[in-house]
Amino acid sequence: MTVESGSTFFTGTWNFLHSLISGNIPDPQTRNKKWIFGAFPDVEGPNFPGYPIITIDNPKASVSQSSWTTNSIMENKLNTTVTVYSKTSTELNTINNQIYTTVKDNEPAFTASGINFETNTPGADGVDVIGNQRIHWNEMIVNNRTMTM
């Protein structure tokens, strides 16, 4: 999958990261239901698979000019937040480790897709009561960069 700047920049980046995570992180509950989402699902809806779940937010971008010529090179930085929700901190840590390793070990796949992996940075974390259940959650921010003319 190649991510191009322009009309498919955000979608392509999200699809690439979703494909990477869903293809490498096994569902610890071995459910035959979707457990990786683009937004937090309706926990009271009939299609909610239960915990754990992973959400992948839409990428956030910043663009800066890298040279001062008329055909300027633009640096596009993308930050995508991946959040894991689980009933136990042990399971949360296991899934976070898998995501971290998958992203880090697939740097060549990022480059081949047209985006450069830079770093994983920590996001927020906590424990909340969601739908009468105590849920542990943790964010990981995947930072990527592309250069365009």
DOPATOR-533352 format. One record per residue: x, y, z of N, C-alpha, C in turn; residue in one letter; residue number from 1. Coordinates in nm, 2 decimals, m for minus. Atoms other than C-alpha are relative to their C-alpha. Example, Ala and Ser with C-alpha at 12.3 -4.5 7.8 and 13.67 -1.06 7.14 Angstrom:
<pts>
((0.09,m0.12,0.00),(1.23,m0.45,0.78),(0.09,0.12,0.00),'A',1)
((m0.09,m0.11,0.00),(1.37,m0.11,0.71),(m0.08,0.11,0.08),'S',2)
</pts>
This chain:
<pts>
((0.09,m0.12,0.00),(0.00,0.00,0.00),(0.09,0.12,0.00),'M',1)
((m0.08,m0.13,0.01),(0.15,0.34,m0.10),(m0.09,0.11,0.05),'T',2)
((0.07,m0.12,m0.05),(0.04,0.65,0.09),(0.06,0.12,m0.08),'V',3)
((m0.04,m0.12,0.08),(0.05,0.96,m0.13),(m0.06,0.13,0.07),'E',4)
((0.06,m0.13,m0.05),(0.01,1.32,m0.03),(m0.11,0.04,m0.09),'S',5)
((0.11,m0.04,0.08),(m0.30,1.49,m0.14),(m0.13,m0.06,0.05),'G',6)
((0.13,0.04,m0.04),(m0.65,1.35,m0.14),(0.00,m0.13,0.08),'S',7)
((0.00,0.12,m0.07),(m0.55,1.01,0.01),(0.10,m0.01,0.12),'T',8)
((m0.10,0.00,m0.10),(m0.29,1.12,0.26),(m0.05,m0.05,0.13),'F',9)
((0.05,0.05,m0.14),(m0.50,1.08,0.58),(m0.06,m0.14,m0.01),'F',10)
((0.06,0.14,0.01),(m0.70,0.78,0.46),(0.11,m0.10,m0.02),'T',11)
((m0.11,0.09,0.03),(m0.39,0.61,0.32),(0.08,m0.03,0.13),'G',12)
((m0.08,0.02,m0.12),(m0.20,0.66,0.64),(m0.08,m0.08,0.11),'T',13)
((0.08,0.07,m0.09),(m0.49,0.54,0.86),(m0.01,m0.15,m0.04),'W',14)
((0.02,0.14,0.05),(m0.55,0.23,0.64),(0.13,m0.08,0.01),'N',15)
((m0.13,0.07,m0.01),(m0.18,0.15,0.64),(0.02,m0.05,0.15),'F',16)
((m0.02,0.03,m0.14),(m0.16,0.16,1.02),(m0.10,m0.11,0.05),'L',17)
((0.10,0.10,m0.03),(m0.49,m0.03,1.06),(0.04,m0.14,m0.05),'H',18)
((m0.04,0.13,0.06),(m0.37,m0.30,0.82),(0.12,m0.06,0.08),'S',19)
((m0.12,0.05,m0.08),(m0.03,m0.33,1.01),(m0.04,m0.06,0.13),'L',20)
((0.04,0.05,m0.13),(m0.20,m0.36,1.35),(m0.09,m0.12,m0.01),'I',21)
((0.10,0.11,0.01),(m0.49,m0.59,1.25),(0.07,m0.12,m0.06),'S',22)
((m0.07,0.11,0.06),(m0.25,m0.81,1.05),(0.10,m0.07,0.09),'G',23)
((m0.11,0.05,m0.08),(0.00,m0.86,1.33),(m0.04,m0.01,0.15),'N',24)
((0.04,0.01,m0.15),(m0.19,m0.83,1.67),(m0.12,m0.09,0.01),'I',25)
((0.11,0.09,m0.02),(m0.40,m1.13,1.75),(m0.10,0.04,0.11),'P',26)
((0.10,m0.03,m0.11),(m0.72,m1.09,1.94),(0.02,m0.10,0.11),'D',27)
((m0.02,0.09,m0.11),(m0.65,m1.23,2.28),(m0.12,m0.08,0.05),'P',28)
((0.12,0.07,m0.03),(m1.01,m1.33,2.32),(m0.05,m0.10,m0.11),'Q',29)
((0.03,0.08,0.12),(m1.01,m1.51,1.98),(m0.15,0.00,m0.03),'T',30)
((0.14,m0.03,0.04),(m1.35,m1.36,1.90),(m0.01,0.00,m0.15),'R',31)
((0.02,m0.02,0.14),(m1.49,m1.37,1.55),(m0.07,0.13,m0.03),'N',32)
((0.07,m0.14,0.02),(m1.59,m1.00,1.58),(0.11,0.10,m0.02),'K',33)
((m0.09,m0.11,0.01),(m1.43,m0.68,1.49),(0.04,0.05,0.14),'K',34)
((m0.04,m0.05,m0.13),(m1.22,m0.55,1.78),(0.10,0.12,m0.01),'W',35)
((m0.08,m0.11,0.03),(m1.01,m0.28,1.61),(m0.09,0.10,m0.07),'I',36)
((0.09,m0.09,0.05),(m1.20,0.04,1.55),(0.06,0.14,m0.04),'F',37)
((m0.05,m0.13,0.03),(m1.16,0.39,1.40),(m0.05,0.11,0.10),'G',38)
((0.05,m0.08,m0.11),(m1.35,0.54,1.70),(m0.05,m0.09,0.11),'A',39)
((0.05,0.08,m0.11),(m1.47,0.43,2.04),(m0.14,m0.05,m0.04),'F',40)
((0.14,0.06,0.04),(m1.77,0.19,1.97),(m0.10,0.02,0.11),'P',41)
((0.11,0.00,m0.09),(m2.11,0.19,2.13),(0.01,m0.12,0.09),'D',42)
((m0.02,0.12,m0.09),(m2.05,m0.03,2.44),(m0.13,m0.07,0.04),'V',43)
((0.13,0.06,m0.03),(m2.42,m0.09,2.48),(m0.07,m0.05,m0.13),'E',44)
((0.05,0.04,0.12),(m2.48,m0.17,2.12),(0.01,m0.15,m0.02),'G',45)
((0.00,0.15,0.02),(m2.55,m0.53,1.99),(0.13,m0.05,m0.06),'P',46)
((m0.12,0.05,0.07),(m2.22,m0.54,1.79),(0.13,0.02,0.09),'N',47)
((m0.12,m0.02,m0.08),(m1.99,m0.45,2.08),(0.06,m0.13,0.04),'F',48)
((m0.06,0.13,m0.02),(m1.74,m0.73,2.11),(0.05,m0.03,0.14),'P',49)
((m0.06,0.01,m0.13),(m1.64,m0.67,2.47),(0.14,0.04,0.00),'G',50)
((m0.14,m0.05,m0.01),(m1.29,m0.58,2.59),(0.09,m0.12,m0.01),'Y',51)
((m0.07,m0.13,0.04),(m1.01,m0.56,2.49),(m0.04,0.05,m0.14),'P',52)
((0.02,m0.06,0.13),(m1.05,m0.32,2.20),(0.12,0.09,m0.03),'I',53)
((m0.10,m0.10,0.05),(m0.81,m0.10,2.00),(m0.07,0.10,m0.08),'I',54)
((0.04,m0.11,0.09),(m0.90,0.24,1.85),(0.11,0.06,m0.07),'T',55)
((m0.10,m0.07,0.08),(m0.70,0.41,1.58),(m0.07,0.13,m0.04),'I',56)
((0.06,m0.13,0.04),(m0.78,0.78,1.56),(0.05,0.05,m0.14),'D',57)
((m0.05,m0.06,0.13),(m0.76,0.98,1.24),(0.13,0.07,0.02),'N',58)
((m0.13,m0.07,m0.02),(m0.41,1.12,1.18),(m0.02,0.15,0.01),'P',59)
((0.00,m0.15,m0.01),(m0.34,1.48,1.27),(0.13,0.03,m0.07),'K',60)
((m0.12,m0.04,0.08),(m0.10,1.66,1.04),(0.04,0.14,0.02),'A',61)
((m0.06,m0.14,0.00),(0.13,1.96,1.04),(0.09,0.00,m0.12),'S',62)
((m0.08,m0.02,0.12),(0.30,2.09,0.73),(0.09,0.12,0.02),'V',63)
((m0.09,m0.11,m0.01),(0.61,2.30,0.72),(0.09,0.00,m0.13),'S',64)
((m0.09,m0.01,0.12),(0.83,2.43,0.44),(0.14,m0.03,0.04),'Q',65)
((m0.13,0.04,m0.03),(1.17,2.28,0.43),(0.11,0.07,m0.08),'S',66)
((m0.09,m0.08,0.08),(1.33,2.51,0.17),(m0.07,0.12,m0.04),'S',67)
((0.06,m0.13,0.03),(1.28,2.86,0.05),(0.00,0.03,m0.15),'W',68)
((0.00,m0.01,0.15),(1.27,2.80,m0.33),(m0.15,0.00,m0.04),'T',69)
((0.14,0.00,0.05),(0.96,2.83,m0.55),(m0.05,m0.14,m0.01),'T',70)
((0.04,0.14,0.00),(0.95,2.45,m0.58),(0.04,m0.06,0.14),'N',71)
((m0.03,0.03,m0.14),(0.97,2.42,m0.20),(m0.03,m0.15,0.04),'S',72)
((0.03,0.13,m0.06),(1.00,2.08,m0.03),(m0.08,0.02,0.13),'I',73)
((0.08,m0.01,m0.12),(0.73,2.04,0.23),(0.01,m0.12,0.08),'M',74)
((0.00,0.11,m0.10),(0.76,1.83,0.54),(m0.13,m0.02,0.06),'E',75)
((0.13,0.03,m0.05),(0.44,1.66,0.64),(0.02,m0.09,0.12),'N',76)
((m0.01,0.08,m0.12),(0.43,1.53,1.00),(m0.14,m0.05,0.03),'K',77)
((0.13,0.06,m0.03),(0.15,1.29,1.09),(0.01,m0.07,0.14),'L',78)
((0.01,0.07,m0.13),(0.06,1.18,1.44),(m0.13,m0.07,0.01),'N',79)
((0.12,0.09,m0.01),(m0.19,0.89,1.48),(0.00,m0.06,0.14),'T',80)
((0.01,0.06,m0.14),(m0.31,0.79,1.83),(m0.07,m0.13,m0.01),'T',81)
((0.06,0.14,m0.02),(m0.37,0.42,1.90),(m0.02,m0.02,0.14),'V',82)
((0.03,0.02,m0.14),(m0.55,0.35,2.22),(m0.05,m0.14,0.02),'T',83)
((0.05,0.14,m0.04),(m0.60,0.01,2.39),(m0.08,0.02,0.12),'V',84)
((0.09,0.00,m0.11),(m0.88,m0.05,2.63),(m0.02,m0.15,0.05),'Y',85)
((0.00,0.14,m0.05),(m0.88,m0.36,2.85),(m0.06,0.00,0.15),'S',86)
((0.05,0.01,m0.14),(m1.04,m0.49,3.18),(0.12,m0.02,0.09),'K',87)
((m0.12,0.02,m0.09),(m0.69,m0.58,3.31),(0.12,0.07,m0.05),'T',88)
((m0.13,m0.07,0.04),(m0.36,m0.39,3.32),(0.10,m0.10,m0.07),'S',89)
((m0.10,0.10,0.06),(m0.17,m0.71,3.23),(m0.03,m0.02,m0.15),'T',90)
((0.04,0.01,0.14),(m0.37,m0.76,2.91),(0.03,0.13,m0.08),'E',91)
((m0.03,m0.13,0.06),(m0.34,m0.39,2.83),(0.15,0.01,m0.03),'L',92)
((m0.14,0.00,0.02),(0.04,m0.41,2.87),(0.05,m0.09,m0.11),'N',93)
((m0.03,0.10,0.11),(0.06,m0.72,2.65),(m0.03,0.05,m0.14),'T',94)
((0.04,m0.05,0.13),(m0.13,m0.56,2.37),(0.08,0.12,m0.04),'I',95)
((m0.08,m0.12,0.03),(0.06,m0.23,2.40),(0.14,m0.05,m0.05),'N',96)
((m0.13,0.05,0.04),(0.39,m0.43,2.38),(0.00,m0.05,m0.15),'N',97)
((0.02,0.06,0.14),(0.26,m0.61,2.06),(m0.01,0.12,m0.10),'Q',98)
((0.01,m0.11,0.09),(0.17,m0.28,1.90),(0.13,0.07,m0.02),'I',99)
((m0.13,m0.07,0.00),(0.50,m0.11,1.99),(0.10,m0.08,m0.09),'Y',100)
((m0.10,0.09,0.08),(0.70,m0.41,1.85),(m0.04,0.00,m0.15),'T',101)
((0.04,0.00,0.14),(0.49,m0.43,1.54),(0.03,0.12,m0.08),'T',102)
((m0.03,m0.12,0.07),(0.52,m0.07,1.45),(0.16,0.02,m0.01),'V',103)
((m0.15,m0.01,0.00),(0.90,m0.06,1.54),(0.06,m0.10,m0.10),'K',104)
((m0.06,0.10,0.09),(0.98,m0.38,1.35),(m0.04,0.01,m0.15),'D',105)
((0.05,m0.02,0.14),(0.79,m0.27,1.04),(0.04,0.14,m0.06),'N',106)
((m0.05,m0.12,0.06),(0.99,0.05,0.97),(0.02,m0.01,m0.15),'E',107)
((m0.02,0.01,0.15),(1.08,m0.08,0.62),(m0.14,0.00,m0.07),'P',108)
((0.13,0.00,0.06),(0.71,m0.13,0.55),(m0.06,0.15,m0.01),'A',109)
((0.04,m0.14,0.00),(0.64,0.23,0.65),(0.07,0.08,m0.12),'F',110)
((m0.08,m0.06,0.11),(0.92,0.35,0.41),(m0.05,m0.04,m0.13),'T',111)
((0.04,0.05,0.13),(0.80,0.13,0.13),(m0.14,0.06,m0.04),'A',112)
((0.13,m0.05,0.03),(0.45,0.28,0.17),(0.00,0.15,m0.03),'S',113)
((m0.01,m0.14,0.04),(0.58,0.63,0.12),(0.00,0.09,0.13),'G',114)
((m0.01,m0.08,m0.12),(0.58,0.74,0.49),(0.12,m0.05,0.08),'I',115)
((m0.11,0.04,m0.09),(0.87,0.74,0.73),(m0.04,0.00,0.14),'N',116)
((0.03,0.01,m0.14),(0.83,0.61,1.08),(0.11,0.08,0.07),'F',117)
((m0.10,m0.08,m0.08),(0.99,0.85,1.33),(0.01,m0.06,0.14),'E',118)
((0.00,0.05,m0.13),(0.89,0.75,1.68),(m0.14,m0.04,0.05),'T',119)
((0.12,0.02,m0.08),(0.63,0.62,1.92),(0.02,0.08,0.12),'N',120)
((0.00,m0.08,m0.13),(0.55,0.86,2.20),(m0.12,m0.04,0.08),'T',121)
((0.11,0.03,m0.09),(0.34,0.80,2.50),(m0.11,0.11,0.00),'P',122)
((0.11,m0.09,m0.01),(0.00,0.96,2.52),(m0.06,m0.01,0.14),'G',123)
((0.07,0.01,m0.13),(m0.25,0.97,2.81),(m0.03,m0.15,0.04),'A',124)
((0.05,0.13,m0.05),(m0.35,0.67,3.02),(m0.08,0.01,0.12),'D',125)
((0.09,m0.01,m0.12),(m0.59,0.59,3.30),(m0.09,m0.12,0.02),'G',126)
((0.10,0.10,m0.03),(m0.86,0.38,3.44),(m0.13,0.08,0.02),'V',127)
((0.14,m0.07,m0.01),(m1.23,0.48,3.39),(m0.10,m0.11,0.02),'D',128)
((0.11,0.09,0.00),(m1.56,0.32,3.45),(m0.08,0.03,m0.13),'V',129)
((0.08,m0.01,0.13),(m1.73,0.26,3.11),(m0.10,m0.11,0.00),'I',130)
((0.10,0.10,0.00),(m2.06,0.08,3.10),(0.00,m0.09,0.12),'G',131)
((0.00,0.07,m0.12),(m2.04,m0.02,3.46),(0.12,m0.10,0.02),'N',132)
((m0.12,0.08,m0.01),(m1.69,m0.18,3.41),(0.12,0.09,0.02),'Q',133)
((m0.13,m0.07,m0.02),(m1.35,m0.07,3.53),(0.09,m0.03,m0.12),'R',134)
((m0.07,0.02,0.12),(m1.15,m0.02,3.21),(0.13,0.07,0.01),'I',135)
((m0.14,m0.06,0.01),(m0.77,0.04,3.18),(0.02,0.04,m0.14),'H',136)
((m0.03,m0.04,0.14),(m0.66,0.24,2.88),(0.13,0.07,m0.01),'W',137)
((m0.13,m0.06,0.02),(m0.34,0.37,2.73),(0.01,0.04,m0.15),'N',138)
((m0.02,m0.05,0.13),(m0.25,0.58,2.43),(0.14,m0.01,m0.04),'E',139)
((m0.13,0.00,0.06),(0.05,0.54,2.20),(m0.02,0.09,m0.13),'M',140)
((0.01,m0.09,0.12),(0.11,0.81,1.94),(0.11,m0.04,m0.10),'I',141)
((m0.09,0.04,0.10),(0.27,0.69,1.62),(0.03,0.12,m0.09),'V',142)
((m0.04,m0.12,0.08),(0.47,0.97,1.45),(0.07,m0.04,m0.13),'N',143)
((m0.05,0.03,0.13),(0.54,0.96,1.08),(0.03,0.13,m0.07),'N',144)
((m0.03,m0.12,0.08),(0.68,1.20,0.82),(0.01,m0.03,m0.14),'R',145)
((m0.02,0.01,0.14),(0.67,1.25,0.45),(0.05,0.13,m0.05),'T',146)
((m0.05,m0.12,0.06),(0.84,1.49,0.22),(m0.07,0.01,m0.14),'M',147)
((0.06,m0.02,0.13),(0.66,1.64,m0.08),(0.04,0.13,m0.07),'T',148)
((m0.04,m0.12,0.08),(0.72,1.90,m0.35),(m0.13,0.08,m0.02),'M',149)
</pts>
